[in-house]
């Protein structure tokens, strides 16, 4: 019995010292004033006269209510410099909405995701009337009409060639006769049949007979071509996948997950430093589309009162997971991550998310 008690006391002692050592290790890892890297990204990180606010800042404050750590913010000019700062260990962590990607996971560590988002596309709004007018005067439309006129002109010359001598009243003269042949060809093709011009020679009538049968086929084909030129552009403007972006001038934020996505599919894009700059590029027609995080796009459009000029397409390109970012092999991750997970399960966090949505 005495031996068993000694074994029990030994086990309890080992567990106690093991736990104490673990707590001491954790406290040593965070026994300093933390430096938190941020860059302004509304509505997640906003700089205001009274300090920083936003959903990401609020999440950190809720986490730190349990950790009670001393910290200070270090602001970076853009996302690219912030990511380099994290990777180089200039900061202890970042609470910015940083999307977890394969490429970034090789360079830094990430916490449990605290927000699920999507990558979407913003574009200028365009009225249906202007869209149809633009399609009507498109290159496709004019090319179809030009080809139609060329065919009419060719058959007009052919009938003039046979009729110019024996039917001078209707097809006489050079320039005038050719124009009369063009008129006859157009009237015949459209089956209007005024009867003011008609071939009388054998050659002219053979041309007329061929043209009548051909016109039935050609007019239906050209009608379909004209209709296609008026509608195909609108169909092509529908974006259903990432590959559809190849047909447009695309802008995105430098070093963002959207930038990585476009590079993955070899889609050329212009680069800006923020969501505000990207939307301005679309608004000023320097770019057709702006690819970026959906909540940031919607917030910037609403904040700038641009809803009459810009819209976010309903089709998203991919799902994004926002997490805290840490330098590689950071000891802080195992200290903060459990607290963050508990915070995300709280009613307070659920209410906060609802308010932001």
C-alpha positions in Angstrom: 0.0 0.0 0.0 2.9 2.3 0.9 4.6 1.5 -2.4 1.4 2.4 -4.4 1.1 5.7 -2.6 4.7 6.6 -3.4 4.1 5.8 -7.1 0.9 8.0 -7.1 2.8 10.9 -5.5 5.6 10.5 -8.0 3.2 10.6 -11.0 1.4 13.7 -9.6 4.7 15.4 -9.0 5.8 14.7 -12.6 2.6 16.0 -14.0 2.8 19.2 -11.9 6.3 20.0 -13.0 5.5 19.2 -16.6 2.5 21.6 -16.6 4.6 24.2 -14.8 7.3 23.9 -17.4 4.8 24.2 -20.2 3.2 27.3 -18.6 6.7 28.8 -18.0 7.6 28.1 -21.7 4.4 29.8 -22.8 4.9 32.8 -20.5 8.5 33.1 -21.7 7.3 33.1 -25.4 5.0 36.0 -24.8 6.8 37.7 -21.9 7.2 40.9 -23.9 5.3 43.6 -25.6 3.9 42.1 -28.8 4.3 44.0 -32.1 1.2 43.4 -34.3 1.5 44.3 -38.0 -1.5 45.8 -39.7 -2.4 47.7 -42.9 -5.6 49.6 -43.4 -8.2 47.2 -44.9 -11.8 48.4 -44.2 -14.0 47.1 -42.8 -11.5 44.7 -41.0 -8.9 47.3 -40.1 -9.7 51.0 -40.1 -7.6 53.9 -38.8 -9.7 56.5 -37.0 -8.8 59.5 -34.8 -9.5 57.4 -31.6 -7.4 54.5 -32.9 -7.8 51.4 -34.9 -11.1 49.6 -35.3 -12.8 47.0 -37.5 -13.7 43.3 -37.4 -10.1 42.0 -37.2 -9.2 44.5 -34.5 -12.3 43.6 -32.5 -11.5 39.9 -32.8 -8.0 40.5 -31.4 -9.4 42.6 -28.5 -11.7 39.8 -27.6 -8.8 37.3 -27.7 -6.6 39.5 -25.6 -9.3 39.9 -22.9 -8.3 36.4 -21.9 -4.5 36.7 -22.6 -4.0 40.1 -21.1 -0.9 40.8 -23.2 0.8 44.1 -23.8 1.0 45.0 -27.5 1.4 47.8 -30.0 0.5 48.1 -33.7 3.0 48.6 -36.4 1.4 50.0 -39.6 2.5 49.1 -43.1 1.7 51.0 -46.2 0.3 48.0 -48.2 -0.4 44.3 -48.0 2.9 43.4 -49.9 5.1 45.1 -47.3 3.0 43.7 -44.4 3.5 40.1 -45.7 7.2 40.7 -46.0 7.3 42.1 -42.5 5.6 38.9 -41.1 7.9 36.6 -43.1 11.0 38.5 -42.0 10.0 38.5 -38.3 9.6 42.3 -38.1 6.3 41.7 -36.2 5.1 38.9 -33.8 1.8 38.5 -35.7 -0.7 40.2 -37.9 -4.5 40.3 -37.3 -5.2 41.6 -40.8 -7.6 39.7 -43.0 -4.9 37.6 -44.7 -6.1 34.7 -46.8 -4.5 31.3 -46.2 -2.9 30.0 -49.5 -0.5 27.2 -50.3 2.2 29.7 -51.2 1.9 31.6 -48.0 1.8 28.5 -45.8 5.4 27.8 -46.9 6.5 31.2 -45.7 4.5 31.8 -42.5 2.1 30.1 -40.1 -1.6 30.7 -39.7 -4.2 30.5 -36.9 -7.6 29.0 -37.0 -9.6 31.0 -39.7 -11.8 33.6 -38.1 -13.8 34.7 -41.2 -14.9 33.0 -44.4 -15.0 35.2 -47.5 -14.9 34.9 -51.3 -12.9 36.4 -54.1 -15.3 38.3 -56.4 -15.3 40.7 -59.3 -16.3 44.4 -59.4 -17.3 46.2 -62.7 -19.0 49.3 -63.9 -22.7 49.2 -64.1 -24.1 49.7 -67.6 -27.7 50.3 -68.6 -29.4 47.7 -70.9 -30.2 50.4 -73.4 -26.5 51.6 -73.7 -25.4 48.0 -73.8 -27.6 47.2 -76.8 -26.5 50.4 -78.5 -22.9 49.5 -78.0 -23.5 46.0 -79.4 -25.4 47.4 -82.3 -22.4 49.6 -83.3 -19.9 46.9 -82.7 -17.2 45.7 -85.2 -19.0 42.3 -85.6 -22.2 44.0 -86.6 -20.5 46.3 -89.2 -18.5 43.5 -90.6 -21.6 41.4 -91.3 -23.4 44.3 -92.9 -20.3 45.1 -95.1 -20.1 41.5 -96.3 -23.8 41.6 -97.1 -23.4 44.8 -99.2 -20.5 43.3 -101.0 -22.5 40.2 -102.1 -25.4 42.5 -103.2 -22.9 44.7 -105.1 -21.3 41.7 -106.9 -24.7 40.4 -108.2 -25.7 43.9 -109.2 -22.5 44.2 -111.4 -23.2 40.8 -112.9 -26.7 41.7 -114.0 -25.5 45.1 -115.2 -22.8 43.4 -117.3 -25.5 41.4 -119.2 -28.1 44.1 -119.4 -26.1 47.2 -120.1 -26.4 47.1 -123.9 -29.8 45.4 -124.6 -31.6 47.0 -121.6 -30.2 50.5 -121.5 -33.4 52.1 -120.2 -33.1 50.2 -116.9 -29.3 49.4 -116.7 -27.7 51.8 -119.2 -24.6 53.7 -118.5 -21.5 52.8 -116.5 -21.8 54.3 -113.0 -25.6 54.8 -113.2 -26.1 51.3 -114.6 -24.1 49.7 -111.9 -26.1 51.6 -109.2 -29.3 50.4 -110.9 -27.9 46.8 -110.8 -27.2 47.3 -107.1 -30.7 48.5 -106.5 -32.2 45.5 -108.4 -30.0 43.1 -106.4 -31.0 44.6 -103.1 -34.7 44.6 -104.0 -34.5 41.0 -105.2 -32.7 39.8 -102.1 -35.2 41.3 -99.8 -38.1 39.9 -101.9 -39.7 43.3 -102.0 -40.3 43.0 -105.7 -41.0 46.6 -106.9 -40.8 45.4 -110.5 -39.2 48.7 -111.7 -36.1 46.8 -112.8 -35.9 43.4 -114.3 -33.4 41.5 -116.5 -34.5 40.8 -120.1 -31.4 39.1 -121.6 -30.8 35.4 -121.2 -27.6 35.9 -119.2 -29.3 38.5 -117.0 -32.2 36.2 -116.2 -29.9 33.3 -115.4 -28.0 35.6 -113.0 -31.4 36.7 -111.6 -32.6 33.1 -111.1 -29.3 32.1 -109.3 -29.5 35.2 -107.2 -33.2 34.5 -106.2 -32.4 31.0 -104.8 -29.1 32.1 -103.2 -30.8 35.2 -101.6 -33.2 33.0 -99.7 -30.2 31.1 -98.1 -28.0 34.2 -97.7 -30.6 36.5 -96.2 -31.4 33.9 -93.5 -27.7 33.4 -92.8 -27.0 37.1 -92.6 -30.0 37.7 -90.5 -28.7 35.1 -88.0 -25.2 36.7 -88.2 -26.6 40.2 -87.5 -28.7 38.8 -84.6 -25.6 37.0 -83.3 -23.5 40.2 -83.5 -26.1 42.0 -81.4 -26.3 39.4 -78.6 -23.0 37.4 -78.5 -21.2 40.3 -76.7 -23.6 40.3 -73.8 -23.2 36.5 -73.5 -19.4 36.8 -73.5 -19.5 39.3 -70.8 -21.0 36.8 -68.4 -18.2 35.5 -66.1 -18.8 32.0 -64.8 -15.2 30.9 -64.2 -11.7 32.3 -63.7 -10.8 31.5 -67.3 -13.4 34.0 -68.5 -11.3 36.8 -67.2 -8.8 36.4 -70.0 -11.0 38.5 -72.3 -10.9 41.6 -70.1 -8.5 44.1 -68.6 -8.2 43.0 -65.0 -6.8 44.8 -62.0 -6.1 43.4 -58.5 -4.2 44.2 -55.4 -0.4 43.4 -55.4 0.6 40.3 -53.3 -3.1 39.5 -52.5 -4.6 36.0 -52.8 -6.4 37.3 -55.8 -3.1 38.2 -57.4 -1.9 34.6 -56.7 -5.1 33.2 -58.2 -4.7 35.2 -61.4 -1.0 34.2 -61.7 -2.0 30.6 -61.2 -4.2 30.8 -64.4 -1.7 33.0 -66.3 -4.1 35.9 -66.4 -2.4 39.2 -66.9 -3.5 41.9 -64.5 -2.6 45.5 -63.5 -1.5 45.8 -59.9 -2.6 48.4 -57.3 -1.9 48.8 -53.6 -5.4 48.8 -52.2 -9.1 48.1 -52.8 -9.8 51.9 -53.1 -7.3 52.2 -55.9 -8.7 49.2 -57.8 -12.2 50.5 -57.7 -11.1 53.9 -58.9 -9.3 52.3 -61.8 -12.6 50.6 -62.9 -14.6 53.8 -62.3 -12.1 55.8 -64.4 -12.3 53.1 -67.1 -8.6 52.4 -66.8 -9.6 48.8 -66.2 -12.7 46.7 -67.0 -12.7 44.4 -63.9 -11.3 44.6 -60.4 -10.7 41.2 -58.7 -10.5 41.2 -54.9 -12.1 40.1 -51.6 -15.9 40.4 -51.8 -16.5 42.0 -48.3 -13.9 44.6 -49.0 -15.3 45.4 -52.4 -18.9 45.7 -51.1 -17.8 47.9 -48.2 -15.7 50.3 -50.3 -18.5 50.6 -52.8 -21.0 51.4 -50.1 -18.6 53.7 -48.2 -17.8 55.7 -51.4 -21.5 55.8 -52.4 -20.6 54.1 -55.7 -23.5 51.7 -55.9 -25.0 53.6 -58.9 -21.7 53.2 -60.8 -20.2 49.9 -59.7 -21.4 46.5 -58.9 -20.0 43.2 -57.5 -20.9 40.2 -59.7 -22.9 37.5 -58.0 -20.5 34.7 -59.3 -17.5 34.3 -56.9 -14.2 32.9 -58.1 -13.1 31.1 -54.9 -13.6 30.8 -51.2 -11.2 32.6 -48.8 -10.3 31.9 -45.2 -9.0 34.9 -43.1 -6.6 34.0 -40.3 -4.0 35.6 -38.1 -0.5 35.3 -39.6 2.7 34.5 -37.7 6.3 34.2 -38.7 7.3 30.7 -39.4 7.6 28.4 -36.4 6.3 31.1 -34.0 5.6 29.9 -30.4 2.8 32.4 -30.2 0.6 30.3 -32.5 0.0 27.5 -29.9 -0.7 30.1 -27.2 -3.2 32.3 -29.2 -4.9 29.6 -31.3 -6.8 27.9 -28.5 -8.1 31.2 -27.2 -9.1 32.3 -30.7 -11.1 29.1 -31.2 -12.9 29.7 -27.9 -13.6 33.3 -28.9 -15.1 32.2 -32.2 -17.6 29.9 -30.4 -18.9 32.7 -28.2 -22.2 34.5 -28.5 -20.3 37.8 -28.5 -18.4 36.9 -31.6 -21.6 35.7 -33.4 -23.3 39.0 -32.6 -20.3 40.9 -33.9 -20.3 39.0 -37.2 -24.0 39.6 -37.6 -23.6 43.3 -37.1 -20.8 43.5 -39.7 -22.7 41.5 -42.2 
